[in-house]
């Protein structure tokens, strides 16, 4: 996953955990360009460094708790 490929990022999937989030990003062709594990408090700074893209996030029972905790 090189920085050149990150600029092609079009979609990111976020798997929400209590302390760690897993990010998986794809370009417009569906090719994997990003796979990263980040701590909860570094999620916003991580997204600030990435290009604009579509973000898909799971909606489970703990998602409401997590959204109020880290944002």
Residue frames as a rotation matrix with the C-alpha (Angstrom) as fourth column:
UNK 1
0.581 0.814 0.000 0.00
0.814 -0.581 0.000 0.00
0.000 0.000 -1.000 0.00
UNK 2
-0.540 -0.838 0.078 2.01
0.842 -0.539 0.029 2.96
0.018 0.081 0.997 -1.26
UNK 3
-0.424 0.353 -0.834 1.17
0.209 -0.858 -0.470 6.63
-0.881 -0.373 0.289 -0.96
UNK 4
-0.892 0.093 -0.442 0.54
-0.446 -0.334 0.830 6.73
-0.070 0.938 0.340 -4.73
UNK 5
-0.689 0.656 -0.310 -2.19
0.415 0.707 0.572 4.14
0.594 0.265 -0.759 -4.32
UNK 6
-0.475 0.511 -0.716 -3.75
0.753 -0.184 -0.631 5.99
-0.454 -0.840 -0.298 -1.37
UNK 7
-0.750 0.179 -0.637 -4.45
-0.318 -0.942 0.111 8.95
-0.580 0.285 0.763 -3.67
UNK 8
-0.764 0.466 -0.446 -6.69
-0.349 0.282 0.893 6.60
0.542 0.839 -0.053 -5.71
UNK 9
-0.905 0.392 -0.167 -8.81
0.369 0.526 -0.766 5.71
-0.213 -0.755 -0.621 -2.66
UNK 10
-0.665 0.725 0.177 -12.54
-0.312 -0.486 0.816 5.88
0.678 0.488 0.550 -3.37
UNK 11
0.506 0.862 -0.030 -14.21
-0.394 0.262 0.881 3.74
0.767 -0.434 0.473 -0.67
UNK 12
-0.715 -0.680 0.161 -13.31
-0.449 0.272 -0.851 2.81
0.535 -0.681 -0.500 2.92
UNK 13
0.410 0.767 -0.494 -14.97
0.051 0.522 0.852 0.24
0.911 -0.374 0.174 5.14
UNK 14
-0.441 -0.505 0.742 -14.66
-0.696 -0.329 -0.638 0.76
0.566 -0.798 -0.206 8.90
UNK 15
0.141 0.399 -0.906 -15.02
0.387 0.820 0.421 -2.11
0.911 -0.411 -0.039 11.34
UNK 16
0.182 0.020 0.983 -15.82
-0.663 -0.736 0.138 -0.58
0.726 -0.677 -0.120 14.72
UNK 17
-0.024 -0.213 -0.977 -14.28
0.609 0.772 -0.184 -2.05
0.793 -0.599 0.111 17.82
UNK 18
0.817 0.354 -0.455 -14.18
0.572 -0.398 0.717 -0.81
0.073 -0.846 -0.527 21.39
UNK 19
0.474 -0.719 -0.508 -10.52
0.113 -0.522 0.845 0.29
-0.873 -0.458 -0.166 21.30
UNK 20
-0.651 -0.757 -0.046 -9.29
-0.048 -0.019 0.999 -0.45
-0.757 0.653 -0.024 17.77
UNK 21
0.555 0.767 -0.322 -10.84
-0.381 -0.110 -0.918 0.25
-0.740 0.632 0.231 14.36
UNK 22
-0.351 -0.603 0.717 -9.94
0.471 0.548 0.691 -1.66
-0.809 0.580 0.091 11.22
UNK 23
0.295 0.368 -0.882 -9.94
-0.545 -0.693 -0.472 0.30
-0.784 0.620 -0.003 7.95
UNK 24
-0.309 -0.328 0.893 -10.04
0.600 0.662 0.450 -1.32
-0.738 0.674 -0.008 4.52
UNK 25
0.148 0.307 -0.940 -9.90
-0.382 -0.859 -0.340 0.94
-0.913 0.409 -0.010 1.45
UNK 26
0.007 -0.033 0.999 -10.46
0.768 0.640 0.016 0.30
-0.641 0.767 0.030 -2.24
UNK 27
-0.840 -0.234 -0.489 -9.94
-0.139 -0.779 0.612 2.27
-0.525 0.582 0.622 -5.44
UNK 28
-0.122 0.862 -0.492 -12.65
-0.884 -0.319 -0.341 2.77
-0.451 0.393 0.801 -8.08
UNK 29
-0.134 0.004 -0.991 -11.84
-0.746 0.657 0.104 -0.63
0.652 0.754 -0.085 -9.64
UNK 30
0.852 0.516 0.084 -12.25
-0.422 0.583 0.694 -2.48
0.310 -0.627 0.715 -6.33
UNK 31
0.216 -0.870 -0.443 -8.53
0.340 0.492 -0.801 -3.04
0.915 0.022 0.402 -5.81
UNK 32
0.773 0.011 -0.634 -7.35
0.634 -0.038 0.772 -3.03
-0.016 -0.999 -0.036 -2.21
UNK 33
0.227 -0.712 0.665 -5.23
0.264 -0.612 -0.746 0.09
0.937 0.345 0.049 -1.57
UNK 34
-0.343 -0.318 0.884 -5.42
-0.710 -0.528 -0.466 0.44
0.615 -0.787 -0.045 2.23
UNK 35
0.492 0.431 -0.757 -5.54
0.331 0.712 0.620 -1.90
0.805 -0.555 0.207 5.19
UNK 36
-0.532 -0.666 0.523 -4.91
-0.158 -0.529 -0.834 -0.28
0.832 -0.526 0.176 8.55
UNK 37
0.238 0.517 -0.822 -5.64
0.827 0.336 0.451 -0.77
0.509 -0.788 -0.347 12.24
UNK 38
-0.463 -0.364 0.808 -6.03
-0.012 -0.909 -0.417 2.44
0.886 -0.203 0.417 14.28
UNK 39
-0.751 0.194 -0.631 -6.74
0.654 0.097 -0.750 3.24
-0.085 -0.976 -0.200 17.91
UNK 40
0.183 0.983 0.020 -10.05
0.982 -0.182 -0.056 4.99
-0.051 0.030 -0.998 18.60
UNK 41
0.503 0.019 -0.864 -8.60
0.331 -0.928 0.172 8.40
-0.799 -0.373 -0.473 19.39
UNK 42
-0.537 -0.757 -0.373 -6.49
-0.118 -0.371 0.921 8.46
-0.835 0.539 0.110 16.22
UNK 43
-0.121 0.567 0.815 -9.43
0.851 0.482 -0.210 7.74
-0.511 0.668 -0.541 13.89
UNK 44
0.843 0.481 -0.241 -10.17
0.322 -0.809 -0.491 11.40
-0.431 0.337 -0.837 13.09
UNK 45
0.243 -0.810 -0.533 -6.51
-0.576 -0.563 0.593 12.34
-0.781 0.163 -0.603 12.47
UNK 46
-0.546 -0.406 0.733 -6.17
0.260 0.749 0.609 9.29
-0.796 0.523 -0.303 10.21
UNK 47
0.238 0.729 0.642 -9.16
0.905 0.073 -0.419 10.34
-0.352 0.680 -0.643 8.09
UNK 48
0.749 -0.009 -0.662 -7.85
-0.063 -0.996 -0.058 13.92
-0.659 0.085 -0.747 7.91
UNK 49
-0.264 -0.946 -0.185 -4.78
-0.453 -0.048 0.890 12.58
-0.852 0.319 -0.416 6.05
UNK 50
-0.522 0.122 0.844 -6.82
0.584 0.772 0.250 10.55
-0.621 0.624 -0.474 3.53
UNK 51
-0.972 0.236 0.001 -8.49
-0.149 -0.618 0.772 11.86
0.183 0.750 0.635 0.36
UNK 52
-0.298 0.943 0.148 -12.25
-0.843 -0.187 -0.505 12.38
-0.448 -0.275 0.850 0.31
UNK 53
-0.849 0.055 -0.526 -14.09
-0.257 0.827 0.500 9.11
0.462 0.560 -0.688 -0.26
UNK 54
0.290 0.956 -0.048 -17.19
-0.571 0.213 0.793 7.12
0.768 -0.203 0.608 0.59
UNK 55
-0.793 -0.511 0.333 -17.08
-0.555 0.377 -0.742 5.63
0.254 -0.772 -0.582 4.09
UNK 56
0.229 0.829 -0.511 -19.11
-0.307 0.560 0.770 2.57
0.924 -0.019 0.382 5.02
UNK 57
-0.731 -0.433 0.528 -19.49
-0.605 0.051 -0.795 1.78
0.317 -0.900 -0.299 8.70
UNK 58
-0.579 0.524 -0.624 -21.23
0.469 0.841 0.271 -1.03
0.667 -0.136 -0.732 10.49
UNK 59
-0.300 0.562 0.771 -24.22
-0.746 -0.642 0.178 -0.22
0.595 -0.522 0.611 12.65
UNK 60
-0.251 0.175 -0.952 -24.32
0.435 0.899 0.051 -2.58
0.865 -0.401 -0.302 15.60
UNK 61
0.704 0.613 -0.360 -25.48
0.564 -0.174 0.807 -2.14
0.432 -0.771 -0.468 19.18
UNK 62
0.259 -0.678 -0.687 -22.08
0.813 -0.232 0.535 -0.88
-0.522 -0.697 0.491 20.33
UNK 63
-0.305 -0.404 0.862 -21.74
0.865 -0.496 0.073 1.62
0.398 0.769 0.501 17.45
UNK 64
0.591 0.580 0.561 -23.89
0.261 -0.795 0.548 4.20
0.764 -0.177 -0.621 19.25
UNK 65
0.880 -0.319 -0.352 -21.72
0.352 -0.057 0.934 3.91
-0.318 -0.946 0.063 22.38
UNK 66
-0.034 -0.973 0.229 -18.50
0.917 0.060 0.394 4.17
-0.397 0.224 0.890 20.38
UNK 67
-0.023 0.053 0.998 -19.68
0.732 -0.679 0.053 7.21
0.681 0.732 -0.024 18.40
UNK 68
0.850 0.375 0.371 -20.38
0.034 -0.740 0.672 9.12
0.526 -0.558 -0.642 21.61
UNK 69
0.774 -0.584 -0.244 -17.11
0.458 0.250 0.853 8.03
-0.438 -0.772 0.461 23.22
UNK 70
-0.104 -0.961 0.258 -14.54
0.855 0.046 0.516 9.01
-0.508 0.274 0.817 20.57
UNK 71
-0.229 0.032 0.973 -16.05
0.796 -0.569 0.206 11.95
0.560 0.822 0.105 18.72
